Amino acid sequence: MEPADEADEVEDDGDEDEDEDREDDDDAAASKPERACAVADDVRAQARERVASALVQMRATIEELRAAHRSERSAKALDQADEMLRELADKADRALVETCDDVQTVAGRAVSAMETVVSLARQAATVTPTPKPTARPTAKPSRTPSCDDRLYETKLRRRAAFERYLALHDKLYFAHKRSGTELAKIVIANDEQMHRAYDESKRQILGAGGRRAEPLT
């Protein structure tokens, strides 16, 4: 019976070794440090301050434009720009708190986006007065515009309005669409909304026929 006892002792020793190995693996896994964020607190604070300072400056510019251009159209454009500036700054600040990437690059993209918003708002708020036509004593009475004339005129107004807005917005779109940040999501959403408005105005114009259809401006 002694050989059987020795075999049992060898088997017990093997089980103890396996238990010890398993405990060592668990201890090693628990002691592995998680990936630390390498952004220093002062660097992160500087980036957040950069965005906050830019927001103050941009909103001050919006107020200057509001004082200079008091039309209803200008007020609407400037209100939308002010709301977008605050939204961009809020998204950027949250991203700067959470990200472990280059915070100065994130802040720079946010400031660039806000500058583009102000540029668009300035153009939208600045209304150029239409010059009055010079009266001609011998001019013939103008004929009543036909249905085709009104349709063509409305198409031209629609095209001019969207070319003015889309030209600057495309710069913002192509600058940020592949960055993968919260700013990119906002830019892409705005781009989709503008193109939907463009398509909807086209549908309204064609559906109006000879009646005057007002495009979105």
Secondary structure, 3 states (H helix, E strand, C coil): CHHHHHHHHHHHHHHHHHHHHHHHHHHHHHHCCCCCCCCCHHHHHHHHHHHHHHHHHHHHHHHHHHHHCCCHHHHHHHHHHHHHHHHHHHHHHHHHHHCCCCHHHHHHHHHHHHHHHHHHHHHHHCCCCCCCCCCCCCCCCCCCCCHHHHHHHHHHHHHHHHHHHHHHHHHHHHHHCCCCCHHHHHHHHHHHHHHHHHHHHHHHHHHHCCCCCCCCC
